Every structure is written in C-alpha cells, then in structure tokens.
Amino acid sequence: MISGNLREQSIKRLVEAGIDKDDARFDIDLLLEHFDSEGDEAFLDAVKERAEGKPSAYIIGHKCFYMDDFNVVPGVLIPRSDTEILVESALKFMGAVTFPMGDVALIPEHERTSSYEVADLCTGTGCIGISVAKCMHDAGIDINMTIADISDVALECAKSNLNRVYGHNVVAKKFNVLADDYINISGNKLDAIISNPPYITDSEMEELPFDVKNFEPDLALRAKQDGLEFYYELAKRSKVALKEGGALIVEHGYLQGRAVREIFETNGFTDVVTIKDYGGNDRVTFGRVK
C-alpha cells in the first residue's frame, strides 16, 4: 500500500514540474490506482515520467471514453471527452438515442434500415467507431463498422480494443479494419461516415500544452496551415461513398465550425448543422447527401 505521505510528495513534484495542482492530484490518484499493487518503485517511476511530461494515459496504458475503457499506446491520439459528442451525434442520426441532449437534438434521424453500414476514419484507438457500434448493438440495431487509419500503430491499438470491448467472434463478423486515411468505396454503400481527423493548424501546434505537443502523434493532430485540408477531400469522397440520405459527421476545432459548414454546403450536403460540445464550443458538423 502506497502511503499518503508519498502521495502528497508526488503531487508536489508534479506541481513543481508545472502541472496545475488539481490536475496533479487527479494524475497522482490515477497512477496510485494503477500502481498501488506494484509497490513504491513502480509508482515513483510513473510519477517521474509524468513530471517529464508523458501523459498519464500512456503511462497506465488505457483511458476511459464514453462507456468503456480503451487501450492507449504512444503513437496513438489519446481519447478526449469532447469527442464523445461525435459519438452522440452519430447515434442520434441512426436512431439509438432516446433522449438527445443539447444540440444533438438538431440532428435528423436516418430512415431506419435493417442494417447500417458505417465507416470511422482516422480511427486511432478505435474508440469512436467501437463506441458507436456497441451502443447500436445494445439498442438492438444491426451495424457493420469499418475502421480505418494510415498509422500501423493506431490500427494495432484499435484491433486490441475491438477484442477488449467485444471479443473475437463479434469482431470477425461486424468489423472491417483498413489501412487507409480516406474510405475508397464507390457505389453509394455507406449510411454514415464519422471522423475525428487532424485539424490543428501549424500555429496552433506551437500553442498546445507540452504533454500534447511533445508526446501525442503529430500525424493525428496537425493539418497544415488552415487546419481544413482533410475536410475538403473527405467531403468530396463522401459524396461517392454515402447512400442517398447518408450522413458525414466530423469533429473539428472550436473555431472551424463555419468553415466546415461551408465546405459541406459547397459539396452539396444538406441539413448542415454544427453541434456544440457540452463545454459550449463548436465541435461537430453534420451533413447529408441528397
């Protein structure tokens, strides 16, 4: 059992390293929960890593997101609570949210089908696509999910989470894993495409917290000068991949809602709406194919 005195010393160490005191308490309690049975030495090694800037999720190897706990490894973007509104938006569109909260209520529902075909692009840990699929299954709605990423590290992490959340039998039947950044499907086969792509501009990258900028993957964060590069290509390709009435649902930066709506509308999407996250910031934009 790690002592209370060691806990306080460790909190002080993180504060001295520049971490906010409340965040330091949270981080230490998280590390305590994970390393308590491994003894003081393992715990202190973890505290040292955190003081040097390594995110807690990488140190303990997992992070809670939506309704599950997901494996997290260095080289893969750490799941964030702001992204949960993307999951809610997709579930609302496909009829799996009974009482939508906030702006999610603005999203129209898709005409019910016997089975939904959905793709999660830039999947990272897989937390978005897996959360959507699990909630659909729990609601008794059949869904086949394709998860895609260009990072081999991300795809391996996503596969581990598929097995962690579902087990091998369900994964083999209901999920398709692709090494791709855009979904190259023709013939209007998908009911929905969801994505949390890179959207941080070059200038914003310099302003990110130390632990994000120096430890999380640049590939999953940076989108060059204006941060919109992915949305132009995604909107164009989604018009081919989506069925009539299908939806493109994306996360973006809090200052990018208007620009992403314009990209959607320029590409002929209808019912375009931007959804605020529960912190009141523009976070997700939705649009449908005519």
PENOR-V201771 format. One record per backbone hydrogen bond with DSSP energy under -1.0 kcal/mol. NH is the residue of the N-H (numbers start at 0). CO is the residue of the C=O. E is the energy in kcal/mol with one decimal. If there is no record, write none. Layout:
# PENOR-V201771
nh: <NH;NH>
co: <CO;CO>
e: <E;E>
This chain:
# PENOR-V201771
nh: <6;7;8;9;10;11;12;13;14;15;16;17;18;23;24;25;26;27;28;29;30;31;32;33;34;35;37;42;43;44;45;46;47;48;49;50;51;52;53;58;59;60;62;64;67;69;71;75;82;83;84;85;86;87;88;89;90;91;92;93;94;95;103;104;105;106;109;115;117;118;119;120;122;125;129;130;131;132;133;134;135;136;137;138;139;140;143;144;145;146;147;148;154;155;156;157;158;159;160;161;162;163;164;165;166;170;171;172;173;174;175;177;179;184;187;189;190;191;192;193;194;199;201;204;206;212;213;215;220;221;222;226;231;232;233;234;235;236;237;238;240;241;242;244;245;246;247;248;249;250;251;255;259;260;261;262;263;264;265;266;267;268;269;272;274;276;279;282;283;284;285;286;287;288>
co: <2;3;4;5;6;7;8;9;10;11;12;14;13;19;20;21;22;23;24;25;26;27;28;29;30;31;34;38;39;40;41;42;43;44;45;46;47;49;48;54;55;56;69;67;64;62;60;72;79;80;81;82;82;83;84;85;86;87;88;89;91;90;100;101;102;103;92;141;143;191;145;193;147;122;125;126;127;128;129;130;131;132;133;134;136;135;115;173;117;175;119;177;150;151;152;153;154;155;156;157;158;159;160;161;161;166;167;168;169;170;144;146;177;182;239;240;116;116;246;118;248;220;223;200;203;208;209;211;217;217;199;222;227;228;229;230;231;232;233;234;236;237;189;288;242;190;286;192;284;194;282;252;255;256;257;258;259;260;261;262;264;263;287;285;283;280;276;274;274;249;272;247;269;245>
e: <-1.5;-2.1;-2.2;-2.1;-2.3;-2.2;-1.9;-2.0;-2.3;-2.5;-1.1;-1.7;-2.3;-2.9;-2.3;-2.1;-2.9;-2.6;-2.4;-2.1;-2.5;-2.9;-2.2;-1.5;-3.0;-1.8;-1.4;-1.7;-3.0;-2.1;-1.8;-2.3;-2.3;-2.0;-2.3;-2.7;-1.5;-1.5;-2.0;-1.5;-2.7;-1.6;-2.1;-3.0;-2.3;-2.7;-1.8;-1.6;-1.1;-1.6;-1.1;-1.4;-1.1;-2.3;-2.1;-2.1;-2.4;-2.3;-2.0;-1.6;-1.4;-3.1;-1.4;-1.5;-2.3;-1.6;-3.9;-2.3;-2.6;-1.9;-3.2;-2.4;-2.6;-2.7;-2.6;-1.7;-2.5;-2.6;-2.6;-2.2;-2.2;-2.6;-2.6;-1.5;-1.6;-2.9;-3.0;-2.7;-2.7;-2.7;-2.4;-1.7;-2.2;-2.2;-2.1;-3.0;-2.4;-1.9;-1.8;-2.2;-1.9;-1.8;-2.7;-2.5;-1.1;-1.8;-2.5;-1.1;-2.6;-1.8;-2.4;-2.6;-1.2;-1.4;-1.8;-2.6;-3.1;-1.4;-2.4;-3.0;-1.7;-3.0;-1.1;-2.1;-1.0;-2.8;-2.3;-1.7;-1.1;-2.6;-3.1;-1.1;-1.4;-1.2;-2.6;-2.5;-1.6;-2.5;-2.5;-1.1;-1.7;-2.5;-3.4;-2.1;-2.4;-2.0;-2.6;-2.8;-2.3;-2.4;-2.2;-1.8;-2.5;-2.4;-2.1;-1.8;-2.4;-2.8;-2.5;-1.4;-1.6;-2.3;-2.8;-2.0;-4.0;-3.1;-2.1;-2.5;-2.0;-2.4;-2.8;-1.6;-2.7;-2.6>
